[in-house]
Amino acid sequence: MWQNKYKKAITLSYDDGIKQDIRLIQLLNKYHLKATFNINTGLSDSSFDFFIEGHHIEHLSFEDMISLYHGHEIAVHTVTHPFLTNLSDREIEKEIVDDITNIDHIFKQKPVGMAYPYGSYDDRVVDCVKASGLKYARTVESSYQTIQQTDLLRFKPTCHHNDPKLDEIINQFFAYEGDEPQILYLWGHSYEADVDQLWDYLDNLFNNISGHNDVFYGTNKEVLLQNVSLDGNI
Ligand SMILES: [Zn+2]
């Protein structure tokens, strides 16, 4: 457990398994940061590519993902990225359990967490997540907090990686000298770096938050789950 050695941890979360993750991973690895990648195992085909403001958003092949995400965590984002709250219990279960099974099969590693597609969830969806055995599930609601959370199936990230309040939060995080463990949890999509021209911004951000001796840098499961050792085993 990182809390035995550190009082602060930083983790990142990126969704959708897309080609801009290649450039993002180069940045993460350059600064020795760790992230979790939430993927849809039913969309890894060019027919599911999409466009945002003229930018072609392509999904990665599983083959590319295996080598690319090495050293980071793969987590569930459902098979086909639906609004889960619109589905029946049976359909929700299938979207989650099939993604778990596919990830286990492809990456030889059973996922323990997920991110809700579109941030869409309710109590019924959470019950399905719980029944699937997953240990944490990330929403898209900013907590603007770095304190530890107890409801990990409704986990609220600190904020989006491009939030206007992030600078202030980072300053507070590094200035904190109390005894409560602190977690800075940022999330986003790597395609935003193309669409919103954020590559230089992300390079600066990652540079700022990396390399602090008193901070544990881990994947989501390493940071959020109590029973994970520092080498990522459960
Ligand atoms: Zn998504």
Residues whose N, C-alpha, C, O or C-beta is under 5 A from the ligand:
A	BS01	ZN	D15 D16 P117 Y118
